[in-house]
Amino acid sequence: MLCLDGRVCLDYLSQPDAFGRLYPKLLQGYLLDAIEMLDDKTTSDPETFLSAVTDAPRSRGPSAGLGEDVRLRGDGIVASGLELGGELVQLCAFSTEYSPTRTRIARPSRRV
């Protein structure tokens, strides 16, 4: 989870090996955003964000491959993910002031 300039981004993968392979790219993006915002004094509350993700209404639909596409939109958040066999496999959640529109991994502030 990244909290910068009042914005929050959560990247979740259920499989530790997959997360381990993806983590260096995620970290690089997070660090690039942090460098740009060194003087920022705005704070974010990660607990409130996580509660909003947990409580957000969900919709489901067929995915392009296996599993179901899961979408969340709620108080202050928007998210999308993949569920397979009843397990949440992947989830990307963002505060609503910026939401993802790209499919490649971009640093959090560029996910607009």
N, C-alpha and C positions, 0 to 999 in steps of 0.2 A: 504494500500500500504506500502511496505517495501523497503527501499533503503539502501543497505549495500555493501561495498566494490565494488562500481561501478555497482552492480547488482540491478535489480528492480523486484519486485514481486507484482502483483495485484490480490487480491481475491475479487470477486464481487458476491453478491446474491441480487436478486431483492426484496425478501421478508424479511422485518426487523425481524420477529420472527425466521425465519430460520437462518439468520445471527447471531442473538443473541445466538442461541444454538451452533453455530459453532465457534463463536468468541473466547471463552476461549482456544480452541485447536489451533486456528491460532495464538493467542497472545503468547501462550507458545512456539510455534515454532519460532516465530519472536524473542522472548527474548533469547532463547537459541543461535540463530545465532548471536545476538548482543553481547552476552557475549564473544563468540569466537573471535569477531572482534573488541574488545574495543580499540586497538591501531591503527586501520586502519584509514588512512587519506584520502582515495579515496572518491570522492563525486559522486553523481548521480543527474541527473536533472529529477525530476518527471514530469514536464510539457512536456519535450521533449518525455518522454516515453509515456505519455497519448496521445499525438498527434500521435505518431507512432501507437498506438493501434487503435485510431479512424480512421486513414488513411489506415490501412493495408488491403490488398486484402483478401476477405473472400470466403471460400468455404463452401458449405452445403451438408449434406447427411442425410440419415435416422439415427435416434438414436436407441439405444438398446430398448428404451421404447417409451414414448410419445415425441413429438416434433422433432426438427431437431438438429443434431450435427453441430456445427459451428466451423470452424477452421480459424485462422488468422495467416498469416506469412508475415512479412514486414520488414521494415528497423529497425533492432535491436530488433525485438520482435517475439515471437511465443505464440499463445494462443489457447485455446479450451473452448467451452462452450455449452450451451443448449438454444435453442430458442423454445418457445411454444406459439402458437397463436399470432405470431408477436412480442412477448416480449422476450427480453434477460433475461433469468431466472438466469443463472449462467455463470461466466466467470473466468478463471484463465489465467493470462498473465505473461510472464517472459521475461527478457532480453535474447537475443539469446545465451549468453555465458553459460547459463544453462537452460535446459528445462525439463518439468516434464515427467517422464516415469512411475510413480507409481500411483495407483488409490486411496490409502489411504492418509489421510492428513499427510504430513510430513513437518518438518520445512523447510523453503525456501532453505537453502543451501543443504539440502538432497534431493531436488527434481531434481536430476540429473540421 
